Amino acid sequence: MKAFLKYTIFILLSIVVITSISPTITFANTEESASKIRITEWQLHPGNDEANKIPPADGWITVKENEKEPVLPKGTSSLWVKIELPSISWANAGLLVSKAYAQNVIAYRNGSNVFETKRSHSYDVNRFVVPLERTSENETLYIHLVNKTGNIGISGIVLGEYSKLYRAILMKDIDNIILGAAFIFIAALMFFCMIFLKRVHVAGWKSLSSLIFSIGCILIFYSPFLYTLNESYGLVYATGFDLTSNLILPSLFFFLETYFGRGKFSIIRIFKIYALWLMIVSSICLFLNLLTNNAFYYVYYFVATAMFAIGVIAGCLLIFGILVVHSFKKHKDALILSTGIGIFILFTVADIIQYYSHSRNYEFTYWKWGIVCFVFTLVVMLGRQIVLSFEKVVTYSRQLEIYNNELQRSEKLDMISQLAASVAHEVRNPLQVTRGFLQLLEEKSGSNKEKNYMLLAINELDRASEIITDFLTFAKPQLEHVSVLNIANEFKHIGTILIPLANMQGGQIRLNIPDHLQIHGNSSKFKQAFINMIKNSIEALKNEGRIEISGHMEGNRVVICIKDNGEGMTEAELVKLGEPYYSNKSKGTGLGLMVTFSIIEVMQGDIVFKSTKGIGTEVMVTFPTA
């Protein structure tokens, strides 16, 4: 997933670089276009007589390039343009019209038809070059525009070499094709990657890839490039644009529902259903309109524009509401999406400012980069969700493994505790009787050798009795006589017992326990647990070793730390600590640490071991404060 995000970022950055350096022709009288002549003045004649192919004699309106365009009469569907051509010196000359809003365009020169294009679809943005012959005299060129959609006009007229002008209009929109193709490539890659995803991520991935795919298709199908290159497939391009634009709203609301749920009162789900029905109805109307030769054009136009606009406006308000609510909750995905939408709005506003500052003679370009940023934030959101889900799965797996280990350990200890309780009661009494008789025999023994044998047997019985006591403590670790323990006082008593033992080993014990630390517990059990741990540290000391015992508060818990510089343990040895019958000592039974773990657990404490082989061991024990 991280690799996919890297590739996506690389592709988006490549798009920005490629489209930034792609040749963009500015139709102006600059040094690089010295062989072009901008037509700065022409005449318009609006009308509604679409069938009349004869230019009118009078009623022309003079239009200059830098002047405000005249307001055409309402309902104008036919427009004549009269251009006075200068003498032409190029062998292959042409007149470029950078933008003409019309479905049908016919150009006349000397009464002859020199250029014609007719469209049976609603896409009415044209870029074209009218081929002209060389002439030494000034001539008049008439261009007749017809548009049934109600939007009609012309701008950016340049005279020059035909090949250069034709290349210019092709290259002018190449960045749209590159950007759209890149989006479609990303969407196809995401569709392919879905086979590697878990089912829970497929819905969000599918909706986002559909959204990116539809944006890519819109960028391609709405560009004049395809219509200029091959007008015969214009109906296919326009139909493709309509179909993919129907896909945007459902994909967006599916994506929002995946991230933010159904919303309050299921409002996101309601808009998603609305978008789905709008897509279905709009597609049905589109195909009916195509099959009946535009008989249902106005019905389709209402559904595809008015209903779509309602969905867009309501969707934008819904998105802003969701982002505000989740941003106040410090939802990171909402903040990321807010950033993407904010950048898109800034680019769009920049386009609008340029549009009005150029007296509406401006082509919107910045909004495309806003779309790139918006799509990039959506990809980041989806990638972040998948990465977080993966991390959760890893965390849950680790927790499950720990839980299983604890469960197995608990089951083992429970079996041992039951066995220990039953055995200890049955064995202790015979041991005590045997010890009593051995003492009597020892008193009546005549030789020192026999007395030594008797004392050795009595000591071994005492050791067996201590082991049985440990078994009973482990089997029934309930605390009796619970009271408030002052940690400093308890360790003073422990120190008086163990400091001499440490000194005999050549080590030292340093106590640093504040007087204010207090917990609830049983004093004898507390001492037993810590004596076991400190004795282990003493036995692990090397020459001139030291043991540091400290305590402090962390929130509402008391922390006791025992740190030594002894032999230390490996990771494998640390894992086995507290397991039945595991001990690093040659004569150890492992019961000491088992008893310690049981006592600390009963006192609601936690114990953590840290150790490095050859450096030492640190034990952190925490209890709730009294």
TORLORO-118709 format. One record per residue (C-alpha): residue number from 0; residue in three letters; x, y, z. Coordinates in steps of 0.5 Angstrom, whole numbers, plus 2048, in hexadecimal, padded with zeros to 3 digits. Layout:
BEGIN
 seq type  c1  c2  c3
 NUM  ALA   X   Y   Z
...
end
This chain:
BEGIN
 seq type  c1  c2  c3
   0  MET 800 800 800
   1  LYS 806 805 802
   2  ALA 809 803 7FB
   3  PHE 802 805 7F7
   4  LEU 802 80B 7FB
   5  LYS 809 80D 7F9
   6  TYR 808 80B 7F1
   7  THR 801 80F 7F1
   8  ILE 805 815 7F4
   9  PHE 80A 814 7EF
  10  ILE 805 814 7E9
  11  LEU 801 81A 7EC
  12  LEU 808 81E 7EC
  13  SER 80A 81C 7E5
  14  ILE 803 81E 7E3
  15  VAL 804 825 7E6
  16  VAL 80B 825 7E2
  17  ILE 809 823 7DC
  18  THR 803 827 7DB
  19  SER 807 82D 7DD
  20  ILE 80D 82C 7D8
  21  SER 808 82A 7D2
  22  PRO 808 82F 7CD
  23  THR 802 834 7CE
  24  ILE 801 839 7C8
  25  THR 7FF 840 7CA
  26  PHE 7FC 843 7C4
  27  ALA 7FF 84A 7C4
  28  ASN 804 84E 7C0
  29  THR 80A 84C 7C4
  30  GLU 811 84A 7C1
  31  GLU 810 843 7C0
  32  SER 809 844 7BC
  33  ALA 80C 84A 7B8
  34  SER 809 846 7B2
  35  LYS 802 847 7B5
  36  ILE 7FD 84D 7B4
  37  ARG 7F8 84E 7BA
  38  ILE 7F2 850 7B7
  39  THR 7F0 856 7BC
  40  GLU 7E9 858 7B8
  41  TRP 7E3 854 7B5
  42  GLN 7DC 855 7B5
  43  LEU 7D6 851 7B7
  44  HIS 7CF 850 7B5
  45  PRO 7CA 84C 7BA
  46  GLY 7C4 849 7B7
  47  ASN 7C0 843 7B7
  48  ASP 7BF 841 7B0
  49  GLU 7C3 83B 7B0
  50  ALA 7C2 839 7A9
  51  ASN 7C4 83F 7A6
  52  LYS 7CB 83E 7A3
  53  ILE 7CB 845 7A0
  54  PRO 7CF 84A 7A4
  55  PRO 7CA 850 7A6
  56  ALA 7CC 857 7A3
  57  ASP 7CB 85B 7A9
  58  GLY 7CA 85C 7B0
  59  TRP 7D1 859 7B2
  60  ILE 7D4 85B 7B9
  61  THR 7DC 85D 7B9
  62  VAL 7E0 859 7BE
  63  LYS 7E7 85A 7C0
  64  GLU 7EB 855 7C4
  65  ASN 7EC 859 7CA
  66  GLU 7E5 85C 7CB
  67  LYS 7DF 859 7CF
  68  GLU 7DB 854 7CA
  69  PRO 7D4 857 7C8
  70  VAL 7CE 854 7CC
  71  LEU 7CB 84F 7C7
  72  PRO 7C3 84F 7C6
  73  LYS 7C0 84A 7CB
  74  GLY 7BF 843 7C7
  75  THR 7C4 845 7C2
  76  SER 7C6 83E 7BF
  77  SER 7C9 841 7B8
  78  LEU 7CF 845 7B8
  79  TRP 7D3 848 7B2
  80  VAL 7DA 84A 7B2
  81  LYS 7DD 84F 7AD
  82  ILE 7E5 84F 7AD
  83  GLU 7E9 854 7A8
  84  LEU 7EF 850 7A6
  85  PRO 7F6 853 7A4
  86  SER 7FA 851 79E
  87  ILE 7FC 84A 7A0
  88  SER 804 848 79E
  89  TRP 804 841 7A1
  90  ALA 803 83B 79C
  91  ASN 7FF 837 7A1
  92  ALA 7FB 83C 7A5
  93  GLY 7F6 83B 7AA
  94  LEU 7F1 83F 7AF
  95  LEU 7F1 83D 7B6
  96  VAL 7EB 83D 7BB
  97  SER 7EE 83C 7C2
  98  LYS 7E6 83B 7C4
  99  ALA 7E0 83B 7C1
 100  TYR 7D9 839 7C5
 101  ALA 7D5 836 7BF
 102  GLN 7D3 82F 7BD
 103  ASN 7D3 830 7B6
 104  VAL 7D8 835 7B3
 105  ILE 7D9 837 7AB
 106  ALA 7DE 83B 7A8
 107  TYR 7DD 83F 7A1
 108  ARG 7E2 842 79D
 109  ASN 7E1 845 797
 110  GLY 7DA 842 797
 111  SER 7DD 83B 798
 112  ASN 7DD 836 79E
 113  VAL 7E4 836 7A0
 114  PHE 7E3 832 7A7
 115  GLU 7DD 82F 7AA
 116  THR 7DB 82B 7B0
 117  LYS 7D5 828 7B3
 118  ARG 7D3 825 7BA
 119  SER 7CD 821 7BC
 120  HIS 7CF 821 7C3
 121  SER 7CF 827 7C8
 122  TYR 7D6 828 7C9
 123  ASP 7D7 82F 7C6
 124  VAL 7DE 831 7C7
 125  ASN 7E2 831 7C1
 126  ARG 7E9 833 7BF
 127  PHE 7EB 833 7B8
 128  VAL 7EF 835 7B2
 129  VAL 7EC 838 7AB
 130  PRO 7F1 836 7A6
 131  LEU 7F2 83C 7A1
 132  GLU 7F6 83D 79A
 133  ARG 7FB 842 799
 134  THR 7F8 849 796
 135  SER 7FB 850 795
 136  GLU 7F4 853 796
 137  ASN 7F0 855 79C
 138  GLU 7EB 850 79D
 139  THR 7E5 84F 7A2
 140  LEU 7E4 848 7A5
 141  TYR 7DD 846 7A8
 142  ILE 7DC 841 7AE
 143  HIS 7D5 83F 7AF
 144  LEU 7D3 83C 7B6
 145  VAL 7CD 838 7B8
 146  ASN 7CC 836 7BF
 147  LYS 7C5 833 7C2
 148  THR 7C8 833 7C9
 149  GLY 7C7 83B 7CA
 150  ASN 7CF 83C 7CB
 151  ILE 7D2 83F 7C5
 152  GLY 7D8 843 7C4
 153  ILE 7DF 844 7C1
 154  SER 7E6 846 7C4
 155  GLY 7EE 846 7C2
 156  ILE 7EE 846 7BB
 157  VAL 7F5 846 7B8
 158  LEU 7F8 846 7B1
 159  GLY 7FE 842 7AF
 160  GLU 801 83B 7AC
 161  TYR 7FC 836 7AC
 162  SER 801 830 7AF
 163  LYS 803 834 7B5
 164  LEU 7FC 837 7B7
 165  TYR 7FA 82F 7B6
 166  ARG 7FF 82D 7BA
 167  ALA 7FE 832 7BF
 168  ILE 7F7 831 7C1
 169  LEU 7F9 829 7C1
 170  MET 7FE 82B 7C7
 171  LYS 7FA 830 7CA
 172  ASP 7F5 82B 7CD
 173  ILE 7FB 825 7CE
 174  ASP 7FB 826 7D5
 175  ASN 7F4 824 7D6
 176  ILE 7F5 81E 7D3
 177  ILE 7FB 81C 7D7
 178  LEU 7F8 81E 7DD
 179  GLY 7F2 81A 7DC
 180  ALA 7F6 814 7D9
 181  ALA 7FA 814 7DF
 182  PHE 7F4 814 7E4
 183  ILE 7F1 80E 7E0
 184  PHE 7F7 80A 7E0
 185  ILE 7F7 80B 7E8
 186  ALA 7F0 809 7E8
 187  ALA 7F2 803 7E4
 188  LEU 7F7 801 7E9
 189  MET 7F3 802 7EF
 190  PHE 7EE 7FD 7EC
 191  PHE 7F3 7F8 7EB
 192  CYS 7F6 7F9 7F2
 193  MET 7EF 7F7 7F5
 194  ILE 7F0 7F0 7F4
 195  PHE 7F6 7F1 7F9
 196  LEU 7F1 7F4 7FE
 197  LYS 7ED 7F1 804
 198  ARG 7E5 7F2 803
 199  VAL 7E5 7F7 808
 200  HIS 7E9 7FC 804
 201  VAL 7E6 7FB 7FD
 202  ALA 7E0 7FF 7FD
 203  GLY 7E4 806 7FF
 204  TRP 7E9 804 7FA
 205  LYS 7E4 802 7F4
 206  SER 7E0 809 7F5
 207  LEU 7E7 80D 7F5
 208  SER 7E9 809 7EF
 209  SER 7E3 80B 7EC
 210  LEU 7E3 812 7EE
 211  ILE 7EA 813 7EB
 212  PHE 7E8 80F 7E4
 213  SER 7E2 814 7E3
 214  ILE 7E6 81A 7E4
 215  GLY 7EC 817 7DF
 216  CYS 7E6 816 7DA
 217  ILE 7E3 81D 7DB
 218  LEU 7EA 820 7DA
 219  ILE 7EB 81C 7D4
 220  PHE 7E4 81D 7D1
 221  TYR 7E3 824 7D2
 222  SER 7E9 826 7CF
 223  PRO 7E9 829 7C8
 224  PHE 7EF 825 7C6
 225  LEU 7EB 81F 7C4
 226  TYR 7E6 822 7C0
 227  THR 7EB 826 7BD
 228  LEU 7EF 820 7BB
 229  ASN 7E9 81C 7B9
 230  GLU 7E2 81F 7B8
 231  SER 7DF 819 7B6
 232  TYR 7DF 815 7BD
 233  GLY 7DC 81C 7C0
 234  LEU 7D6 818 7C2
 235  VAL 7DA 813 7C5
 236  TYR 7DE 818 7C9
 237  ALA 7D8 81C 7CB
 238  THR 7D4 815 7CE
 239  GLY 7DA 813 7D1
 240  PHE 7DB 81A 7D5
 241  ASP 7D3 819 7D7
 242  LEU 7D4 812 7DA
 243  THR 7DA 813 7DE
 244  SER 7D8 81A 7E1
 245  ASN 7D2 816 7E3
 246  LEU 7D6 811 7E7
 247  ILE 7DA 817 7EB
 248  LEU 7D4 818 7F0
 249  PRO 7D3 811 7F2
 250  SER 7DA 810 7F3
 251  LEU 7DB 816 7F7
 252  PHE 7D6 814 7FC
 253  PHE 7D8 80D 7FC
 254  PHE 7DF 80F 7FE
 255  LEU 7DC 814 804
 256  GLU 7D7 80E 806
 257  THR 7DD 809 807
 258  TYR 7E1 80E 80B
 259  PHE 7DC 812 80F
 260  GLY 7D7 80D 80F
 261  ARG 7CF 80E 80E
 262  GLY 7CF 815 812
 263  LYS 7CA 818 816
 264  PHE 7C3 816 814
 265  SER 7C7 812 80E
 266  ILE 7C7 818 80A
 267  ILE 7CE 816 807
 268  ARG 7CA 80F 805
 269  ILE 7C4 813 802
 270  PHE 7C8 817 7FE
 271  LYS 7CC 811 7FB
 272  ILE 7C5 80E 7F9
 273  TYR 7C3 815 7F6
 274  ALA 7CA 815 7F2
 275  LEU 7C8 80D 7F0
 276  TRP 7C1 80F 7ED
 277  LEU 7C4 815 7EA
 278  MET 7C9 811 7E6
 279  ILE 7C4 80C 7E4
 280  VAL 7BF 811 7E2
 281  SER 7C4 815 7DE
 282  SER 7C7 80F 7DB
 283  ILE 7C0 80D 7D8
 284  CYS 7BE 814 7D6
 285  LEU 7C5 814 7D2
 286  PHE 7C4 80E 7CE
 287  LEU 7BC 810 7CD
 288  ASN 7BF 816 7CA
 289  LEU 7C4 813 7C6
 290  LEU 7BF 80E 7C3
 291  THR 7BA 813 7C2
 292  ASN 7BE 818 7BE
 293  ASN 7BE 81D 7C4
 294  ALA 7B7 81D 7C5
 295  PHE 7B8 81D 7CC
 296  TYR 7BD 822 7CD
 297  TYR 7BA 827 7D1
 298  VAL 7B8 821 7D6
 299  TYR 7BF 81E 7D6
 300  TYR 7C2 825 7D7
 301  PHE 7BD 827 7DD
 302  VAL 7BF 820 7E0
 303  ALA 7C7 821 7DE
 304  THR 7C7 828 7E0
 305  ALA 7C2 82A 7E5
 306  MET 7C2 824 7E9
 307  PHE 7C9 823 7E9
 308  ALA 7CA 82A 7EB
 309  ILE 7C6 829 7F1
 310  GLY 7CA 823 7F3
 311  VAL 7D0 827 7F2
 312  ILE 7CE 82C 7F7
 313  ALA 7CB 828 7FC
 314  GLY 7D1 823 7FC
 315  CYS 7D6 829 7FD
 316  LEU 7D2 82C 803
 317  LEU 7D1 825 806
 318  ILE 7D9 824 805
 319  PHE 7DA 82B 808
 320  GLY 7D6 829 80E
 321  ILE 7D9 822 80F
 322  LEU 7E0 825 80E
 323  VAL 7DE 82B 814
 324  VAL 7DB 826 818
 325  HIS 7E1 821 818
 326  SER 7E7 826 818
 327  PHE 7E4 829 81E
 328  LYS 7E5 821 821
 329  LYS 7EC 822 81E
 330  HIS 7EB 81C 819
 331  LYS 7F1 81C 815
 332  ASP 7EE 819 80F
 333  ALA 7E9 81F 80F
 334  LEU 7EF 824 810
 335  ILE 7F2 821 80A
 336  LEU 7EC 821 805
 337  SER 7EB 828 808
 338  THR 7F2 82A 805
 339  GLY 7F0 827 7FE
 340  ILE 7EA 82A 7FD
 341  GLY 7ED 831 800
 342  ILE 7F2 830 7FB
 343  PHE 7ED 82F 7F5
 344  ILE 7E9 835 7F7
 345  LEU 7EF 839 7F7
 346  PHE 7F1 837 7F0
 347  THR 7EA 838 7EE
 348  VAL 7E9 83F 7F1
 349  ALA 7F0 841 7ED
 350  ASP 7ED 83F 7E7
 351  ILE 7E7 843 7E8
 352  ILE 7EB 849 7E9
 353  GLN 7EF 848 7E3
 354  TYR 7E8 847 7DF
 355  TYR 7E6 84E 7E1
 356  SER 7EC 851 7E1
 357  HIS 7ED 84F 7DA
 358  SER 7E6 852 7D8
 359  ARG 7E4 84B 7D8
 360  ASN 7E8 849 7D2
 361  TYR 7EC 844 7D6
 362  GLU 7EC 83C 7D6
 363  PHE 7EC 839 7DD
 364  THR 7F2 835 7DE
 365  TYR 7F4 835 7E6
 366  TRP 7EE 831 7E8
 367  LYS 7F1 82B 7E5
 368  TRP 7F7 82B 7EA
 369  GLY 7F2 82C 7F0
 370  ILE 7EF 825 7ED
 371  VAL 7F6 822 7EE
 372  CYS 7F6 825 7F5
 373  PHE 7EF 822 7F7
 374  VAL 7F0 81B 7F4
 375  PHE 7F7 81B 7F7
 376  THR 7F4 81C 7FE
 377  LEU 7EF 817 7FD
 378  VAL 7F4 812 7FB
 379  VAL 7F8 814 801
 380  MET 7F2 813 805
 381  LEU 7F0 80C 803
 382  GLY 7F8 80A 803
 383  ARG 7F8 80D 80A
 384  GLN 7F2 809 80C
 385  ILE 7F4 802 809
 386  VAL 7FB 803 80D
 387  LEU 7F8 805 813
 388  SER 7F3 7FE 813
 389  PHE 7F9 7FA 811
 390  GLU 7FD 7FD 817
 391  LYS 7F6 7FB 81B
 392  VAL 7F6 7F4 819
 393  VAL 7FE 7F4 81B
 394  THR 7FC 7F6 822
 395  TYR 7F6 7F2 823
 396  SER 7FA 7EC 821
 397  ARG 800 7EE 826
 398  GLN 7FB 7EF 82B
 399  LEU 7F7 7E8 829
 400  GLU 7FE 7E5 82A
 401  ILE 7FF 7E8 830
 402  TYR 7F8 7E6 833
 403  ASN 7F9 7DF 830
 404  ASN 800 7DE 834
 405  GLU 7FD 7E1 83A
 406  LEU 7F7 7DC 83A
 407  GLN 7FC 7D6 839
 408  ARG 800 7D9 83F
 409  SER 7FA 7DA 843
 410  GLU 7F7 7D3 842
 411  LYS 7FE 7D0 843
 412  LEU 7FF 7D4 84A
 413  ASP 7F8 7D2 84C
 414  MET 7F9 7CA 84B
 415  ILE 7FF 7CB 84F
 416  SER 7FC 7CF 854
 417  GLN 7F7 7CA 855
 418  LEU 7FC 7C4 855
 419  ALA 800 7C8 85A
 420  ALA 7FB 7C9 85F
 421  SER 7F9 7C2 85F
 422  VAL 800 7BF 85F
 423  ALA 802 7C4 865
 424  HIS 7FD 7C3 86A
 425  GLU 7FE 7BB 869
 426  VAL 806 7BC 869
 427  ARG 807 7C1 86F
 428  ASN 804 7BD 875
 429  PRO 809 7B7 873
 430  LEU 80F 7BB 872
 431  GLN 80E 7BF 879
 432  VAL 80D 7B8 87D
 433  THR 813 7B5 879
 434  ARG 817 7BC 87B
 435  GLY 815 7BB 883
 436  PHE 817 7B4 883
 437  LEU 81E 7B6 87F
 438  GLN 81F 7BB 885
 439  LEU 81E 7B6 88A
 440  LEU 823 7B1 887
 441  GLU 828 7B7 886
 442  GLU 827 7B8 88E
 443  LYS 829 7B1 88F
 444  SER 82E 7B0 88A
 445  GLY 835 7AE 88E
 446  SER 83A 7B0 888
 447  ASN 83B 7B6 884
 448  LYS 83A 7B3 87E
 449  GLU 833 7B1 87F
 450  LYS 831 7B7 882
 451  ASN 834 7BB 87B
 452  TYR 830 7B6 877
 453  MET 82A 7B7 87B
 454  LEU 82B 7BF 87B
 455  LEU 82C 7BE 873
 456  ALA 825 7BA 873
 457  ILE 821 7C0 877
 458  ASN 824 7C5 872
 459  GLU 822 7C2 86C
 460  LEU 81B 7C1 86F
 461  ASP 81B 7C8 871
 462  ARG 81C 7CA 86A
 463  ALA 817 7C5 868
 464  SER 812 7C9 86C
 465  GLU 814 7D0 869
 466  ILE 812 7CD 862
 467  ILE 80C 7CB 865
 468  THR 80A 7D1 868
 469  ASP 80C 7D5 861
 470  PHE 807 7D0 85E
 471  LEU 802 7D2 863
 472  THR 803 7D9 862
 473  PHE 803 7D8 85A
 474  ALA 7FC 7D4 85B
 475  LYS 7F9 7D9 85F
 476  PRO 7FC 7E0 85F
 477  GLN 7F6 7E3 862
 478  LEU 7F8 7E9 867
 479  GLU 7F7 7E9 86E
 480  HIS 7F7 7EF 872
 481  VAL 7F7 7F4 86D
 482  SER 7F9 7FB 86F
 483  VAL 7FD 801 86D
 484  LEU 804 800 86C
 485  ASN 809 805 86C
 486  ILE 80E 803 866
 487  ALA 814 806 869
 488  ASN 813 802 870
 489  GLU 812 7FC 86D
 490  PHE 819 7FC 869
 491  LYS 81C 7FE 86F
 492  HIS 81A 7F8 872
 493  ILE 81C 7F4 86C
 494  GLY 823 7F8 86B
 495  THR 825 7F5 873
 496  ILE 824 7EE 870
 497  LEU 827 7EE 869
 498  ILE 82C 7F4 86A
 499  PRO 831 7EF 86E
 500  LEU 830 7E9 869
 501  ALA 832 7EE 863
 502  ASN 838 7F0 867
 503  MET 83A 7E9 867
 504  GLN 839 7E9 860
 505  GLY 83E 7EF 85F
 506  GLY 838 7F3 85D
 507  GLN 834 7F9 85F
 508  ILE 82D 7FB 860
 509  ARG 82B 802 85F
 510  LEU 824 804 862
 511  ASN 821 80B 85F
 512  ILE 819 80A 861
 513  PRO 815 811 863
 514  ASP 812 811 869
 515  HIS 80B 813 866
 516  LEU 80A 80C 862
 517  GLN 804 808 865
 518  ILE 800 802 862
 519  HIS 7FB 7FD 864
 520  GLY 7FD 7F6 866
 521  ASN 800 7F1 86B
 522  SER 807 7F2 86E
 523  SER 809 7EB 86E
 524  LYS 807 7EA 867
 525  PHE 80A 7F0 864
 526  LYS 811 7EF 868
 527  GLN 811 7E7 865
 528  ALA 810 7EA 85E
 529  PHE 815 7EF 85E
 530  ILE 81A 7EB 862
 531  ASN 819 7E5 85D
 532  MET 81B 7EA 857
 533  ILE 821 7EE 85B
 534  LYS 824 7E7 85D
 535  ASN 824 7E5 855
 536  SER 827 7EC 854
 537  ILE 82C 7EA 859
 538  GLU 82E 7E3 857
 539  ALA 82F 7E6 850
 540  LEU 834 7EC 852
 541  LYS 83B 7EB 850
 542  ASN 841 7EE 854
 543  GLU 840 7F5 857
 544  GLY 839 7F5 854
 545  ARG 833 7FA 856
 546  ILE 82C 7F9 857
 547  GLU 828 800 856
 548  ILE 821 800 859
 549  SER 81C 806 858
 550  GLY 815 809 858
 551  HIS 811 80E 855
 552  MET 80A 810 853
 553  GLU 807 810 84C
 554  GLY 800 813 84C
 555  ASN 7FC 80F 851
 556  ARG 801 809 852
 557  VAL 807 807 856
 558  VAL 80D 805 852
 559  ILE 813 801 855
 560  CYS 819 7FF 851
 561  ILE 81E 7FA 852
 562  LYS 824 7FB 84E
 563  ASP 82B 7F7 84E
 564  ASN 831 7F6 84A
 565  GLY 831 7EF 84B
 566  GLU 832 7E9 845
 567  GLY 82B 7EB 842
 568  MET 827 7E7 83D
 569  THR 825 7E6 836
 570  GLU 81E 7E7 833
 571  ALA 81D 7E0 833
 572  GLU 81E 7DF 83A
 573  LEU 81A 7E5 83C
 574  VAL 814 7E2 838
 575  LYS 814 7DC 83D
 576  LEU 815 7E0 843
 577  GLY 80F 7DE 848
 578  GLU 80E 7D7 844
 579  PRO 80D 7D1 849
 580  TYR 813 7CE 84B
 581  TYR 818 7D3 846
 582  SER 81E 7D5 84A
 583  ASN 825 7D8 848
 584  LYS 828 7D5 84E
 585  SER 82B 7CE 84E
 586  LYS 827 7CC 855
 587  GLY 821 7D1 853
 588  THR 81A 7CE 853
 589  GLY 817 7D5 850
 590  LEU 811 7D5 855
 591  GLY 814 7DC 858
 592  LEU 813 7E0 852
 593  MET 80C 7DC 851
 594  VAL 80A 7DE 858
 595  THR 80D 7E5 857
 596  PHE 808 7E6 851
 597  SER 802 7E3 855
 598  ILE 803 7E8 85A
 599  ILE 804 7EE 856
 600  GLU 7FE 7EC 852
 601  VAL 7FA 7EB 858
 602  MET 7FC 7F2 85A
 603  GLN 7F9 7F5 854
 604  GLY 800 7F6 851
 605  ASP 804 7F6 84B
 606  ILE 80B 7F3 84A
 607  VAL 810 7F4 844
 608  PHE 817 7F1 843
 609  LYS 81C 7F5 83F
 610  SER 823 7F1 83E
 611  THR 829 7F1 839
 612  LYS 82E 7EB 83A
 613  GLY 835 7ED 83D
 614  ILE 832 7F4 83F
 615  GLY 82D 7F3 844
 616  THR 825 7F3 846
 617  GLU 820 7F8 848
 618  VAL 819 7F6 84B
 619  MET 813 7FB 84B
 620  VAL 80E 7FA 84F
 621  THR 808 7FE 850
 622  PHE 802 7FE 855
 623  PRO 7FC 803 856
 624  THR 7FD 808 85B
 625  ALA 7FA 808 862
end
